[in-house]
């Protein structure tokens, strides 16, 4: 049974790869991991903002259920994504030094994928999955306390999807991700920020063709929990240094609908194809006046049923229009 399990993993892994915003199907995950980091929810004055994200992800190995590199499986994965997030914040109540308000935002990502895994290659450029978040609620107290709740965070299946390719810019299904976020600035220097999300994945009705799912039957990726975190310290009024990272764990098994044989292999041999990830690395933030810049690196120290590599982020934030004079 152990040998059968290993052979099945090797076959399935020829179609596995990893990027920043894809599905658990084929070993990919349906959310951005690690883009925010320090000052994630330090609520700004009411207004319209633009935040540009550039991410480069690279990996040279794919891991099995136990987090070990799959022997004999060569991988060369490079993903470059640039997304612009347009954000609107509005206070609906001010009580003493407490601000209560709402946020809404949309992120438009474009990407490039160049990947070879187990001899299967793909090269794509174009629109990835759009992220919409029509309504979030926040509470800001003074200059140090910020918490928010988003019940409407959703990724849309707008990116390119080719079911016979090992990696895609899109996922071909919806993903609902309610989240809680926070930023605490203690003593005016210590920044503790993060975001926790429950990720509910809908069914892909045009499943990827793979060794596990040779007919491309409907595929439902399991639900996940993700936590992005950062702890930073302000060296000066403009410069902040931090440690940032993320943890992702899959809570339910993947399922293949309409093919009993494929689903049996997925459940009994591949243990539901559950993904786990843990990454950590340094980050730096600098205030350039009208623009705030953040640079982040996250190395994946733990990875199961997906690729293991490194992610590099560059984030630029600026206000487009204030609702009132500062």
NUMAR-260766 format. One record per residue (C-alpha): residue number from 1; residue in one letter; chain; x, y, z. Coordinates in Angstrom, 3 decimals, padded with zeros to 6 digits. Each point is the difference from the previous one (the first is absolute). Example, Ala and Ser with C-alpha at 12.3 -4.5 7.8 and 13.67 -1.06 7.14 Angstrom:
<rs>
+-----+------+------+----------+----------+----------+
! pos ! code ! unit !     east !    north !       up !
+-----+------+------+----------+----------+----------+
!   1 !    a !    A !  012.300 ! -004.500 !  007.800 !
!   2 !    s !    A !  001.370 !  003.440 ! -000.660 !
+-----+------+------+----------+----------+----------+
</rs>
This chain:
<rs>
+-----+------+------+----------+----------+----------+
! pos ! code ! unit !     east !    north !       up !
+-----+------+------+----------+----------+----------+
!   1 !    x !    A !  000.000 !  000.000 !  000.000 !
!   2 !    x !    A !  002.874 !  002.354 !  000.791 !
!   3 !    x !    A !  001.527 ! -000.595 ! -003.447 !
!   4 !    x !    A ! -003.371 !  000.592 ! -001.704 !
!   5 !    x !    A ! -000.371 !  003.234 !  001.950 !
!   6 !    x !    A !  003.458 !  001.191 ! -001.096 !
!   7 !    x !    A ! -000.652 ! -000.857 ! -003.647 !
!   8 !    x !    A ! -003.323 !  001.835 !  000.066 !
!   9 !    x !    A !  001.631 !  003.047 !  001.545 !
!  10 !    x !    A !  002.698 !  000.072 ! -002.667 !
!  11 !    x !    A ! -002.594 ! -000.273 ! -002.774 !
!  12 !    x !    A ! -002.204 !  002.670 !  001.507 !
!  13 !    x !    A !  002.928 !  002.295 !  000.686 !
!  14 !    x !    A !  000.831 !  000.357 ! -003.669 !
!  15 !    x !    A ! -002.820 !  002.502 ! -000.140 !
!  16 !    x !    A !  000.670 !  001.791 !  003.290 !
!  17 !    x !    A !  001.389 !  003.504 !  000.339 !
!  18 !    x !    A ! -000.509 !  003.082 !  002.140 !
!  19 !    x !    A ! -000.713 !  003.707 ! -000.422 !
!  20 !    x !    A ! -001.438 !  002.823 !  002.063 !
!  21 !    x !    A ! -003.646 ! -000.091 ! -000.888 !
!  22 !    x !    A ! -001.105 ! -003.342 ! -001.345 !
!  23 !    x !    A ! -001.969 ! -003.076 !  000.970 !
!  24 !    x !    A !  000.684 ! -002.971 !  002.237 !
!  25 !    x !    A ! -000.775 ! -002.041 ! -003.105 !
!  26 !    x !    A !  003.357 ! -000.991 ! -001.543 !
!  27 !    x !    A !  001.640 !  001.020 !  003.250 !
!  28 !    x !    A ! -000.747 !  003.699 ! -000.391 !
!  29 !    x !    A ! -001.751 !  002.211 !  002.549 !
!  30 !    x !    A ! -002.804 !  002.562 ! -000.468 !
!  31 !    x !    A !  001.328 !  003.001 !  001.870 !
!  32 !    x !    A !  002.805 !  002.500 !  000.171 !
!  33 !    x !    A !  002.399 ! -000.834 !  002.821 !
!  34 !    x !    A !  002.241 !  002.602 !  001.597 !
!  35 !    x !    A ! -000.646 !  003.176 ! -002.025 !
!  36 !    x !    A ! -001.025 !  002.297 !  002.849 !
!  37 !    x !    A !  002.324 ! -000.562 !  002.947 !
!  38 !    x !    A !  000.856 !  003.019 !  002.154 !
!  39 !    x !    A ! -002.542 !  002.818 !  000.437 !
!  40 !    x !    A ! -002.580 ! -002.259 ! -001.655 !
!  41 !    x !    A ! -003.057 !  001.635 !  001.577 !
!  42 !    x !    A !  001.272 !  003.348 !  001.239 !
!  43 !    x !    A ! -003.195 !  001.773 ! -001.087 !
!  44 !    x !    A !  000.825 !  003.159 ! -002.012 !
!  45 !    x !    A ! -002.074 !  003.195 ! -000.126 !
!  46 !    x !    A ! -003.212 ! -000.370 ! -002.048 !
!  47 !    x !    A !  000.652 !  000.072 ! -003.716 !
!  48 !    x !    A !  000.804 ! -001.952 ! -003.150 !
!  49 !    x !    A !  003.324 ! -001.839 ! -000.138 !
!  50 !    x !    A !  002.021 ! -002.023 ! -002.501 !
!  51 !    x !    A !  002.316 ! -002.818 !  001.055 !
!  52 !    x !    A !  002.220 ! -001.701 ! -002.565 !
!  53 !    x !    A !  001.338 ! -003.494 !  000.689 !
!  54 !    x !    A !  002.814 ! -001.694 ! -001.901 !
!  55 !    x !    A !  000.776 ! -003.608 !  000.899 !
!  56 !    x !    A !  002.618 ! -002.421 ! -001.276 !
!  57 !    x !    A ! -000.261 ! -003.635 !  001.083 !
!  58 !    x !    A !  002.598 ! -002.637 ! -000.861 !
!  59 !    x !    A !  000.294 ! -003.676 !  000.917 !
!  60 !    x !    A !  002.112 ! -002.968 ! -001.074 !
!  61 !    x !    A ! -001.669 ! -002.853 !  001.874 !
!  62 !    x !    A ! -003.406 ! -001.531 !  000.649 !
!  63 !    x !    A ! -000.668 ! -001.757 !  003.315 !
!  64 !    x !    A ! -002.104 ! -003.024 !  000.935 !
!  65 !    x !    A ! -002.476 ! -000.595 !  002.842 !
!  66 !    x !    A !  002.828 ! -000.198 !  002.516 !
!  67 !    x !    A !  001.641 !  003.255 ! -001.084 !
!  68 !    x !    A !  002.906 ! -001.719 ! -001.756 !
!  69 !    x !    A !  001.230 !  000.771 ! -003.490 !
!  70 !    x !    A ! -001.359 ! -002.510 ! -002.501 !
!  71 !    x !    A !  003.055 ! -001.857 ! -001.253 !
!  72 !    x !    A !  000.479 ! -000.056 ! -003.752 !
!  73 !    x !    A ! -002.461 !  002.825 ! -000.599 !
!  74 !    x !    A !  001.688 !  003.021 ! -001.556 !
!  75 !    x !    A ! -001.689 !  003.383 !  000.446 !
!  76 !    x !    A !  000.763 !  003.504 ! -001.186 !
!  77 !    x !    A ! -002.808 !  002.421 !  000.938 !
!  78 !    x !    A !  000.035 !  003.772 ! -000.493 !
!  79 !    x !    A ! -003.039 !  002.235 !  000.495 !
!  80 !    x !    A ! -000.075 !  003.799 ! -000.330 !
!  81 !    x !    A ! -003.196 !  001.859 !  000.922 !
!  82 !    x !    A ! -000.799 !  003.697 !  000.148 !
!  83 !    x !    A ! -003.295 !  001.127 !  001.489 !
!  84 !    x !    A ! -001.541 !  003.378 !  000.777 !
!  85 !    x !    A ! -002.445 !  000.298 !  002.875 !
!  86 !    x !    A ! -002.405 !  002.930 !  000.121 !
!  87 !    x !    A ! -001.271 !  000.624 !  003.524 !
!  88 !    x !    A ! -002.640 !  002.324 !  001.417 !
!  89 !    x !    A ! -000.263 !  000.741 !  003.734 !
!  90 !    x !    A ! -002.819 !  001.949 !  001.628 !
!  91 !    x !    A ! -000.725 !  000.827 !  003.664 !
!  92 !    x !    A ! -003.680 ! -000.283 !  000.938 !
!  93 !    x !    A !  000.503 !  000.867 !  003.694 !
!  94 !    x !    A !  002.559 !  001.757 !  002.185 !
!  95 !    x !    A ! -000.252 ! -000.281 !  003.787 !
!  96 !    x !    A !  002.782 !  001.677 !  001.988 !
!  97 !    x !    A !  003.162 ! -001.580 ! -001.443 !
!  98 !    x !    A ! -001.883 ! -002.935 ! -001.570 !
!  99 !    x !    A ! -000.657 ! -000.236 ! -003.742 !
! 100 !    x !    A ! -002.535 ! -002.471 ! -001.396 !
! 101 !    x !    A ! -000.235 ! -000.449 ! -003.742 !
! 102 !    x !    A ! -000.158 ! -002.132 ! -003.107 !
! 103 !    x !    A !  002.494 ! -001.033 ! -002.655 !
! 104 !    x !    A ! -000.602 ! -001.247 ! -003.517 !
! 105 !    x !    A !  002.617 ! -001.019 ! -002.546 !
! 106 !    x !    A !  000.753 ! -001.876 ! -003.202 !
! 107 !    x !    A !  003.315 ! -001.450 ! -001.208 !
! 108 !    x !    A !  000.833 ! -000.431 ! -003.695 !
! 109 !    x !    A !  002.948 ! -002.421 ! -000.436 !
! 110 !    x !    A !  001.977 ! -000.854 ! -003.135 !
! 111 !    x !    A !  002.577 ! -002.754 ! -000.062 !
! 112 !    x !    A !  002.632 ! -002.003 ! -001.836 !
! 113 !    x !    A !  000.644 ! -003.704 !  000.611 !
! 114 !    x !    A !  002.980 ! -001.990 ! -001.287 !
! 115 !    x !    A ! -000.062 ! -003.483 !  001.481 !
! 116 !    x !    A !  001.365 ! -003.471 ! -000.659 !
! 117 !    x !    A ! -000.991 ! -002.799 !  002.386 !
! 118 !    x !    A !  000.779 ! -003.631 ! -000.761 !
! 119 !    x !    A !  000.555 !  000.777 ! -003.676 !
! 120 !    x !    A ! -003.316 !  001.862 ! -000.369 !
! 121 !    x !    A !  000.502 !  003.645 ! -000.941 !
! 122 !    x !    A ! -002.232 !  003.037 ! -000.196 !
! 123 !    x !    A !  000.449 !  003.651 ! -000.823 !
! 124 !    x !    A ! -002.824 !  002.497 !  000.564 !
! 125 !    x !    A ! -000.502 !  003.742 !  000.149 !
! 126 !    x !    A ! -003.183 !  001.918 !  000.717 !
! 127 !    x !    A ! -002.722 !  000.756 !  002.517 !
! 128 !    x !    A ! -000.025 ! -002.023 !  003.232 !
! 129 !    x !    A ! -002.925 ! -000.399 !  002.413 !
! 130 !    x !    A ! -001.532 !  003.326 !  001.050 !
! 131 !    x !    A ! -000.553 !  000.549 !  003.731 !
! 132 !    x !    A ! -003.089 !  001.917 !  001.140 !
! 133 !    x !    A ! -000.808 !  001.130 !  003.533 !
! 134 !    x !    A ! -003.137 !  002.174 ! -000.081 !
! 135 !    x !    A ! -000.370 !  000.520 !  003.741 !
! 136 !    x !    A !  002.307 ! -000.151 !  003.019 !
! 137 !    x !    A ! -000.523 !  001.535 !  003.425 !
! 138 !    x !    A !  002.704 !  001.598 !  002.119 !
! 139 !    x !    A !  000.583 !  001.496 !  003.424 !
! 140 !    x !    A !  002.969 !  002.268 !  000.627 !
! 141 !    x !    A !  000.797 !  001.332 !  003.475 !
! 142 !    x !    A !  002.579 !  002.752 !  000.248 !
! 143 !    x !    A !  003.215 ! -000.614 ! -001.881 !
! 144 !    x !    A !  000.630 ! -003.517 !  001.242 !
! 145 !    x !    A ! -003.076 ! -002.288 ! -000.253 !
! 146 !    x !    A ! -001.420 ! -001.237 ! -003.337 !
! 147 !    x !    A ! -002.279 ! -003.001 ! -000.570 !
! 148 !    x !    A ! -002.165 ! -000.917 ! -002.970 !
! 149 !    x !    A ! -002.390 ! -002.690 ! -001.205 !
! 150 !    x !    A ! -000.648 ! -000.844 ! -003.640 !
! 151 !    x !    A ! -002.967 ! -002.302 ! -000.753 !
! 152 !    x !    A !  000.121 !  000.567 ! -003.774 !
! 153 !    x !    A !  003.588 ! -000.730 ! -001.133 !
! 154 !    x !    A ! -000.372 ! -002.083 ! -003.195 !
! 155 !    x !    A !  002.220 ! -001.094 ! -002.876 !
! 156 !    x !    A ! -001.635 ! -000.226 ! -003.423 !
! 157 !    x !    A !  000.848 ! -002.568 ! -002.725 !
! 158 !    x !    A !  001.175 !  002.605 ! -002.522 !
! 159 !    x !    A !  003.516 ! -001.292 ! -000.709 !
! 160 !    x !    A !  001.025 ! -002.271 ! -002.836 !
! 161 !    x !    A ! -000.796 ! -003.680 !  000.563 !
! 162 !    x !    A !  001.143 ! -002.853 ! -002.237 !
! 163 !    x !    A ! -000.891 ! -003.331 !  001.594 !
! 164 !    x !    A !  002.854 ! -001.903 ! -001.661 !
! 165 !    x !    A !  002.779 !  002.390 !  001.114 !
! 166 !    x !    A !  001.945 ! -000.564 !  003.250 !
! 167 !    x !    A ! -000.223 !  003.630 !  001.199 !
! 168 !    x !    A ! -002.586 !  002.693 ! -000.776 !
! 169 !    x !    A ! -000.450 !  003.679 !  000.766 !
! 170 !    x !    A ! -003.594 ! -000.711 !  001.003 !
! 171 !    x !    A ! -001.771 ! -002.574 !  002.177 !
! 172 !    x !    A ! -003.339 ! -000.309 ! -001.828 !
! 173 !    x !    A ! -002.133 !  000.192 !  003.144 !
! 174 !    x !    A ! -001.128 !  002.433 !  002.673 !
! 175 !    x !    A !  001.616 !  000.184 !  003.432 !
! 176 !    x !    A ! -001.611 !  001.748 !  002.987 !
! 177 !    x !    A !  002.433 !  001.153 !  002.691 !
! 178 !    x !    A ! -001.465 !  001.739 !  003.069 !
! 179 !    x !    A !  002.826 !  001.527 !  002.010 !
! 180 !    x !    A !  001.019 !  001.870 !  003.131 !
! 181 !    x !    A !  002.940 !  002.433 ! -000.110 !
! 182 !    x !    A !  001.874 !  002.036 !  002.585 !
! 183 !    x !    A !  002.819 !  002.493 !  000.551 !
! 184 !    x !    A !  001.146 !  001.033 !  003.469 !
! 185 !    x !    A !  002.649 !  002.717 !  000.354 !
! 186 !    x !    A !  001.366 ! -000.321 !  003.529 !
! 187 !    x !    A !  002.021 !  002.836 !  001.478 !
! 188 !    x !    A !  000.003 !  001.708 ! -003.369 !
! 189 !    x !    A !  002.721 ! -002.409 ! -001.188 !
! 190 !    x !    A ! -001.023 ! -003.671 !  000.144 !
! 191 !    x !    A ! -002.247 ! -001.098 ! -002.888 !
! 192 !    x !    A ! -001.982 ! -003.245 !  000.411 !
! 193 !    x !    A ! -002.085 ! -000.692 ! -003.125 !
! 194 !    x !    A ! -001.785 ! -002.926 ! -001.560 !
! 195 !    x !    A ! -002.992 ! -001.447 ! -001.798 !
! 196 !    x !    A ! -001.805 ! -003.321 !  000.594 !
! 197 !    x !    A ! -002.287 ! -001.507 ! -002.660 !
! 198 !    x !    A ! -002.308 ! -002.951 ! -000.450 !
! 199 !    x !    A !  000.047 ! -000.987 ! -003.669 !
! 200 !    x !    A ! -003.057 ! -001.753 ! -001.445 !
! 201 !    x !    A !  000.535 ! -001.348 ! -003.521 !
! 202 !    x !    A ! -002.786 ! -000.670 ! -002.470 !
! 203 !    x !    A !  000.065 ! -002.797 ! -002.588 !
! 204 !    x !    A !  002.015 !  000.189 ! -003.196 !
! 205 !    x !    A ! -002.400 ! -001.352 ! -002.614 !
! 206 !    x !    A !  002.803 ! -000.327 ! -002.565 !
! 207 !    x !    A !  002.551 ! -001.922 !  002.048 !
! 208 !    x !    A !  003.659 ! -000.199 ! -000.884 !
! 209 !    x !    A !  001.035 ! -003.098 ! -001.938 !
! 210 !    x !    A !  002.688 ! -001.763 !  002.009 !
! 211 !    x !    A !  001.280 ! -003.403 !  001.045 !
! 212 !    x !    A ! -002.444 !  000.109 !  002.929 !
! 213 !    x !    A ! -002.929 !  001.334 ! -002.044 !
! 214 !    x !    A !  000.548 ! -001.279 ! -003.576 !
! 215 !    x !    A ! -003.551 !  000.823 ! -001.156 !
! 216 !    x !    A ! -000.010 !  003.556 !  001.382 !
! 217 !    x !    A ! -003.018 ! -000.670 !  002.228 !
! 218 !    x !    A ! -001.360 !  002.763 !  002.226 !
! 219 !    x !    A !  002.552 !  000.799 !  002.705 !
! 220 !    x !    A ! -000.652 !  001.598 !  003.394 !
! 221 !    x !    A !  003.065 !  001.315 !  001.787 !
! 222 !    x !    A ! -000.073 ! -000.315 !  003.777 !
! 223 !    x !    A ! -000.596 !  002.941 !  002.314 !
! 224 !    x !    A !  002.949 !  001.689 !  001.681 !
! 225 !    x !    A !  001.106 !  002.263 !  002.816 !
! 226 !    x !    A !  002.659 !  002.641 ! -000.714 !
! 227 !    x !    A !  001.784 !  002.393 !  002.340 !
! 228 !    x !    A !  002.297 !  002.789 ! -001.197 !
! 229 !    x !    A !  002.054 !  001.647 !  002.747 !
! 230 !    x !    A !  002.705 !  002.592 !  000.581 !
! 231 !    x !    A !  001.839 !  001.511 !  002.954 !
! 232 !    x !    A !  001.874 !  003.216 ! -000.744 !
! 233 !    x !    A !  001.830 !  002.799 !  001.774 !
! 234 !    x !    A !  000.281 !  003.637 ! -001.058 !
! 235 !    x !    A !  003.701 !  000.891 ! -000.102 !
! 236 !    x !    A ! -000.840 !  003.592 ! -000.968 !
! 237 !    x !    A ! -003.167 !  001.899 ! -000.931 !
! 238 !    x !    A !  000.466 ! -001.223 ! -003.572 !
! 239 !    x !    A !  001.748 ! -003.386 !  000.292 !
! 240 !    x !    A ! -001.475 ! -003.250 !  001.352 !
! 241 !    x !    A !  001.595 ! -003.473 !  000.111 !
! 242 !    x !    A ! -002.033 ! -003.164 !  000.508 !
! 243 !    x !    A ! -000.270 ! -003.766 ! -000.019 !
! 244 !    x !    A ! -002.937 ! -001.193 ! -002.117 !
! 245 !    x !    A ! -001.473 ! -003.266 ! -001.168 !
! 246 !    x !    A ! -003.064 ! -002.187 ! -000.380 !
! 247 !    x !    A ! -001.475 ! -003.342 !  000.989 !
! 248 !    x !    A ! -002.545 ! -001.899 ! -002.081 !
! 249 !    x !    A ! -001.643 ! -003.318 !  000.793 !
! 250 !    x !    A ! -002.707 ! -001.920 ! -001.831 !
! 251 !    x !    A ! -002.937 ! -000.975 !  002.212 !
! 252 !    x !    A ! -002.008 ! -002.291 ! -002.315 !
! 253 !    x !    A !  000.947 ! -002.446 ! -002.745 !
! 254 !    x !    A ! -000.115 !  000.700 ! -003.697 !
! 255 !    x !    A ! -002.781 ! -001.914 ! -001.755 !
! 256 !    x !    A ! -000.531 ! -001.176 ! -003.569 !
! 257 !    x !    A ! -003.680 ! -000.148 ! -000.969 !
! 258 !    x !    A ! -001.291 ! -002.363 ! -002.672 !
! 259 !    x !    A !  002.929 ! -002.418 !  000.063 !
! 260 !    x !    A ! -000.040 ! -002.505 !  002.861 !
! 261 !    x !    A !  003.335 ! -001.571 ! -000.984 !
! 262 !    x !    A !  001.825 !  003.340 ! -000.167 !
! 263 !    x !    A ! -001.474 !  001.173 !  003.286 !
! 264 !    x !    A !  001.045 ! -003.259 !  001.696 !
! 265 !    x !    A !  003.603 !  000.558 ! -001.060 !
! 266 !    x !    A ! -000.177 !  003.629 !  001.123 !
! 267 !    x !    A ! -001.412 ! -000.870 !  003.431 !
! 268 !    x !    A !  001.694 ! -003.316 !  000.831 !
! 269 !    x !    A !  003.373 !  000.356 ! -001.716 !
! 270 !    x !    A !  000.654 !  003.736 !  000.015 !
! 271 !    x !    A ! -001.698 !  000.723 !  003.349 !
! 272 !    x !    A ! -002.384 !  002.520 ! -001.556 !
! 273 !    x !    A !  002.883 !  001.999 ! -001.534 !
! 274 !    x !    A !  000.141 !  002.260 !  003.075 !
! 275 !    x !    A !  002.348 !  002.966 ! -000.290 !
! 276 !    x !    A !  002.101 !  001.518 !  002.801 !
! 277 !    x !    A !  002.372 !  002.947 ! -000.198 !
! 278 !    x !    A !  002.107 !  002.024 !  002.403 !
! 279 !    x !    A !  002.194 !  002.913 ! -001.095 !
! 280 !    x !    A !  002.093 !  002.612 !  001.777 !
! 281 !    x !    A !  002.370 !  002.798 ! -000.983 !
! 282 !    x !    A !  001.130 !  003.624 !  000.409 !
! 283 !    x !    A ! -001.828 !  003.151 ! -001.123 !
! 284 !    x !    A !  000.645 !  003.718 ! -000.180 !
! 285 !    x !    A ! -002.323 !  002.995 ! -000.254 !
! 286 !    x !    A !  000.920 !  003.567 ! -000.915 !
! 287 !    x !    A ! -002.065 !  003.166 ! -000.173 !
! 288 !    x !    A !  000.773 !  001.991 ! -003.151 !
! 289 !    x !    A ! -002.549 !  002.725 !  000.745 !
! 290 !    x !    A ! -002.927 ! -000.442 ! -002.387 !
! 291 !    x !    A !  000.938 ! -003.668 ! -000.500 !
! 292 !    x !    A !  000.703 ! -002.705 !  002.565 !
! 293 !    x !    A !  002.262 ! -002.862 ! -001.157 !
! 294 !    x !    A !  000.232 ! -003.516 !  001.415 !
! 295 !    x !    A !  002.380 ! -002.777 ! -001.099 !
! 296 !    x !    A ! -000.473 ! -003.548 !  001.331 !
! 297 !    x !    A !  001.602 ! -003.422 ! -000.385 !
! 298 !    x !    A ! -001.576 ! -003.252 !  001.209 !
! 299 !    x !    A !  001.778 ! -003.345 ! -000.124 !
! 300 !    x !    A ! -002.207 ! -003.087 !  000.200 !
! 301 !    x !    A !  001.479 ! -002.163 !  002.753 !
! 302 !    x !    A ! -002.824 ! -002.552 ! -000.047 !
! 303 !    x !    A ! -002.055 ! -001.210 ! -002.947 !
! 304 !    x !    A ! -002.267 ! -003.004 ! -000.518 !
! 305 !    x !    A ! -001.702 ! -001.039 ! -003.259 !
! 306 !    x !    A !  001.242 !  003.086 ! -001.820 !
! 307 !    x !    A !  003.170 !  001.750 ! -001.090 !
! 308 !    x !    A !  002.554 !  001.446 !  002.407 !
! 309 !    x !    A !  001.847 !  003.197 ! -000.861 !
! 310 !    x !    A !  000.364 !  003.718 !  000.620 !
! 311 !    x !    A ! -002.312 !  002.988 ! -000.425 !
! 312 !    x !    A !  001.079 !  003.625 ! -000.442 !
! 313 !    x !    A ! -002.426 !  002.927 !  000.339 !
! 314 !    x !    A !  000.176 !  003.706 ! -000.805 !
! 315 !    x !    A ! -002.957 !  002.090 !  001.197 !
! 316 !    x !    A ! -000.644 !  003.690 ! -000.739 !
! 317 !    x !    A ! -002.894 !  001.882 !  001.609 !
! 318 !    x !    A ! -001.238 !  003.534 ! -000.699 !
! 319 !    x !    A ! -003.152 !  002.053 !  000.501 !
! 320 !    x !    A ! -001.830 !  001.019 ! -003.174 !
! 321 !    x !    A ! -002.700 !  002.195 !  001.532 !
! 322 !    x !    A ! -000.730 !  001.182 !  003.568 !
! 323 !    x !    A ! -003.570 !  000.453 !  001.232 !
! 324 !    x !    A !  001.065 !  002.844 !  002.268 !
! 325 !    x !    A !  003.036 !  002.129 !  000.695 !
! 326 !    x !    A !  002.510 ! -001.593 !  002.387 !
+-----+------+------+----------+----------+----------+
</rs>
